[in-house]
Amino acid sequence: MRLGRNSTEIELPTPVNVAPKASNVTVVGTAEVGQVLTGNYNYSDENSDREGISTFKWYANGVEIPGATSLTYTLTPTDLGKTIQFQVTPVAQSGVLKGSAIKSAPTNPVTP
Protein backbone atom coordinates (compact mmCIF):
# COMPACT_ATOMS: atom_id res chain seq x y z
CA MET A 1 0.00 0.00 0.00
CA ARG A 2 1.46 3.38 -0.97
CA LEU A 3 0.62 6.34 1.24
CA GLY A 4 1.88 9.18 -0.95
CA ARG A 5 4.79 10.51 -2.97
CA ASN A 6 7.21 10.87 -0.03
CA SER A 7 5.79 8.10 2.15
CA THR A 8 7.24 4.68 2.79
CA GLU A 9 5.38 1.45 2.16
CA ILE A 10 3.62 0.08 5.25
CA GLU A 11 2.78 -3.58 5.61
CA LEU A 12 -0.57 -4.23 7.24
CA PRO A 13 -0.94 -7.37 9.32
CA THR A 14 -2.86 -10.21 7.71
CA PRO A 15 -6.09 -10.78 9.59
CA VAL A 16 -6.13 -14.11 11.39
CA ASN A 17 -9.10 -16.32 10.64
CA VAL A 18 -10.02 -18.85 13.31
CA ALA A 19 -12.26 -21.90 13.33
CA PRO A 20 -15.85 -21.65 14.58
CA LYS A 21 -16.68 -22.93 18.07
CA ALA A 22 -19.54 -24.76 19.73
CA SER A 23 -20.23 -24.22 23.42
CA ASN A 24 -22.90 -25.08 25.97
CA VAL A 25 -23.48 -28.44 24.26
CA THR A 26 -26.36 -30.17 26.04
CA VAL A 27 -29.04 -32.83 25.61
CA VAL A 28 -32.64 -31.83 26.29
CA GLY A 29 -35.34 -34.42 26.93
CA THR A 30 -36.15 -37.43 29.07
CA ALA A 31 -33.82 -40.42 28.86
CA GLU A 32 -36.65 -42.92 28.39
CA VAL A 33 -37.23 -45.43 25.57
CA GLY A 34 -39.45 -43.87 22.90
CA GLN A 35 -38.68 -40.28 23.91
CA VAL A 36 -37.00 -37.77 21.60
CA LEU A 37 -33.77 -36.13 22.74
CA THR A 38 -32.66 -32.83 21.24
CA GLY A 39 -29.09 -31.58 21.03
CA ASN A 40 -28.55 -27.92 21.90
CA TYR A 41 -25.46 -25.76 21.45
CA ASN A 42 -24.28 -22.19 20.92
CA TYR A 43 -22.38 -21.41 17.73
CA SER A 44 -19.76 -18.65 17.67
CA ASP A 45 -17.09 -17.42 15.29
CA GLU A 46 -14.55 -14.71 16.16
CA ASN A 47 -14.56 -13.56 12.53
CA SER A 48 -18.37 -13.27 12.41
CA ASP A 49 -18.58 -16.04 9.80
CA ARG A 50 -22.16 -17.32 9.66
CA GLU A 51 -22.95 -20.90 10.58
CA GLY A 52 -22.98 -23.33 7.69
CA ILE A 53 -24.22 -26.90 7.96
CA SER A 54 -22.81 -28.12 11.26
CA THR A 55 -22.65 -31.88 11.74
CA PHE A 56 -24.13 -33.96 14.56
CA LYS A 57 -23.57 -37.41 16.07
CA TRP A 58 -25.15 -39.31 18.93
CA TYR A 59 -23.38 -41.80 21.20
CA ALA A 60 -24.61 -44.59 23.50
CA ASN A 61 -22.15 -45.48 26.28
CA GLY A 62 -19.46 -43.65 24.29
CA VAL A 63 -20.03 -45.62 21.07
CA GLU A 64 -21.29 -43.78 17.98
CA ILE A 65 -24.89 -44.71 17.08
CA PRO A 66 -24.93 -45.58 13.34
CA GLY A 67 -27.14 -43.23 11.32
CA ALA A 68 -27.88 -40.90 14.26
CA THR A 69 -26.72 -37.66 12.62
CA SER A 70 -29.51 -35.14 13.15
CA LEU A 71 -30.26 -32.59 15.85
CA THR A 72 -32.74 -35.02 17.43
CA TYR A 73 -32.56 -38.68 18.38
CA THR A 74 -35.40 -41.03 19.35
CA LEU A 75 -34.40 -43.49 22.05
CA THR A 76 -34.87 -47.17 21.16
CA PRO A 77 -35.00 -50.35 23.27
CA THR A 78 -31.32 -51.00 22.41
CA ASP A 79 -30.47 -47.79 24.32
CA LEU A 80 -31.99 -49.14 27.56
CA GLY A 81 -29.56 -48.75 30.47
CA LYS A 82 -27.06 -46.74 28.40
CA THR A 83 -26.03 -43.11 28.74
CA ILE A 84 -26.47 -40.91 25.67
CA GLN A 85 -24.31 -38.04 24.42
CA PHE A 86 -24.76 -35.50 21.65
CA GLN A 87 -21.79 -34.20 19.61
CA VAL A 88 -21.64 -31.17 17.32
CA THR A 89 -18.90 -30.16 14.91
CA PRO A 90 -19.43 -26.48 14.10
CA VAL A 91 -19.11 -25.52 10.43
CA ALA A 92 -18.87 -21.96 9.09
CA GLN A 93 -20.06 -20.73 5.69
CA SER A 94 -16.71 -19.02 5.02
CA GLY A 95 -13.22 -18.54 6.46
CA VAL A 96 -11.96 -21.52 8.43
CA LEU A 97 -14.85 -23.86 7.79
CA LYS A 98 -14.65 -26.60 10.41
CA GLY A 99 -14.22 -26.33 14.15
CA SER A 100 -13.55 -28.98 16.79
CA ALA A 101 -16.15 -31.58 17.71
CA ILE A 102 -17.62 -31.03 21.18
CA LYS A 103 -19.67 -33.58 23.16
CA SER A 104 -22.33 -33.00 25.77
CA ALA A 105 -22.21 -34.54 29.21
CA PRO A 106 -23.85 -37.97 29.25
CA THR A 107 -27.51 -38.32 30.17
CA ASN A 108 -28.70 -40.51 33.01
CA PRO A 109 -29.05 -44.15 31.92
CA VAL A 110 -32.04 -44.68 29.62
CA THR A 111 -35.06 -46.15 31.40
CA PRO A 112 -37.98 -48.19 30.00
C-alpha positions as CSV (number, residue, x, y, z in Angstrom):
1,M,0.0,0.0,0.0
2,R,1.5,3.4,-1.0
3,L,0.6,6.3,1.2
4,G,1.9,9.2,-1.0
5,R,4.8,10.5,-3.0
6,N,7.2,10.9,0.0
7,S,5.8,8.1,2.2
8,T,7.2,4.7,2.8
9,E,5.4,1.4,2.2
10,I,3.6,0.1,5.2
11,E,2.8,-3.6,5.6
12,L,-0.6,-4.2,7.2
13,P,-0.9,-7.4,9.3
14,T,-2.9,-10.2,7.7
15,P,-6.1,-10.8,9.6
16,V,-6.1,-14.1,11.4
17,N,-9.1,-16.3,10.6
18,V,-10.0,-18.8,13.3
19,A,-12.3,-21.9,13.3
20,P,-15.8,-21.7,14.6
21,K,-16.7,-22.9,18.1
22,A,-19.5,-24.8,19.7
23,S,-20.2,-24.2,23.4
24,N,-22.9,-25.1,26.0
25,V,-23.5,-28.4,24.3
26,T,-26.4,-30.2,26.0
27,V,-29.0,-32.8,25.6
28,V,-32.6,-31.8,26.3
29,G,-35.3,-34.4,26.9
30,T,-36.1,-37.4,29.1
31,A,-33.8,-40.4,28.9
32,E,-36.6,-42.9,28.4
33,V,-37.2,-45.4,25.6
34,G,-39.4,-43.9,22.9
35,Q,-38.7,-40.3,23.9
36,V,-37.0,-37.8,21.6
37,L,-33.8,-36.1,22.7
38,T,-32.7,-32.8,21.2
39,G,-29.1,-31.6,21.0
40,N,-28.5,-27.9,21.9
41,Y,-25.5,-25.8,21.5
42,N,-24.3,-22.2,20.9
43,Y,-22.4,-21.4,17.7
44,S,-19.8,-18.6,17.7
45,D,-17.1,-17.4,15.3
46,E,-14.5,-14.7,16.2
47,N,-14.6,-13.6,12.5
48,S,-18.4,-13.3,12.4
49,D,-18.6,-16.0,9.8
50,R,-22.2,-17.3,9.7
51,E,-22.9,-20.9,10.6
52,G,-23.0,-23.3,7.7
53,I,-24.2,-26.9,8.0
54,S,-22.8,-28.1,11.3
55,T,-22.6,-31.9,11.7
56,F,-24.1,-34.0,14.6
57,K,-23.6,-37.4,16.1
58,W,-25.1,-39.3,18.9
59,Y,-23.4,-41.8,21.2
60,A,-24.6,-44.6,23.5
61,N,-22.1,-45.5,26.3
62,G,-19.5,-43.6,24.3
63,V,-20.0,-45.6,21.1
64,E,-21.3,-43.8,18.0
65,I,-24.9,-44.7,17.1
66,P,-24.9,-45.6,13.3
67,G,-27.1,-43.2,11.3
68,A,-27.9,-40.9,14.3
69,T,-26.7,-37.7,12.6
70,S,-29.5,-35.1,13.2
71,L,-30.3,-32.6,15.8
72,T,-32.7,-35.0,17.4
73,Y,-32.6,-38.7,18.4
74,T,-35.4,-41.0,19.3
75,L,-34.4,-43.5,22.1
76,T,-34.9,-47.2,21.2
77,P,-35.0,-50.4,23.3
78,T,-31.3,-51.0,22.4
79,D,-30.5,-47.8,24.3
80,L,-32.0,-49.1,27.6
81,G,-29.6,-48.8,30.5
82,K,-27.1,-46.7,28.4
83,T,-26.0,-43.1,28.7
84,I,-26.5,-40.9,25.7
85,Q,-24.3,-38.0,24.4
86,F,-24.8,-35.5,21.6
87,Q,-21.8,-34.2,19.6
88,V,-21.6,-31.2,17.3
89,T,-18.9,-30.2,14.9
90,P,-19.4,-26.5,14.1
91,V,-19.1,-25.5,10.4
92,A,-18.9,-22.0,9.1
93,Q,-20.1,-20.7,5.7
94,S,-16.7,-19.0,5.0
95,G,-13.2,-18.5,6.5
96,V,-12.0,-21.5,8.4
97,L,-14.9,-23.9,7.8
98,K,-14.6,-26.6,10.4
99,G,-14.2,-26.3,14.2
100,S,-13.5,-29.0,16.8
101,A,-16.1,-31.6,17.7
102,I,-17.6,-31.0,21.2
103,K,-19.7,-33.6,23.2
104,S,-22.3,-33.0,25.8
105,A,-22.2,-34.5,29.2
106,P,-23.8,-38.0,29.3
107,T,-27.5,-38.3,30.2
108,N,-28.7,-40.5,33.0
109,P,-29.0,-44.1,31.9
110,V,-32.0,-44.7,29.6
111,T,-35.1,-46.1,31.4
112,P,-38.0,-48.2,30.0
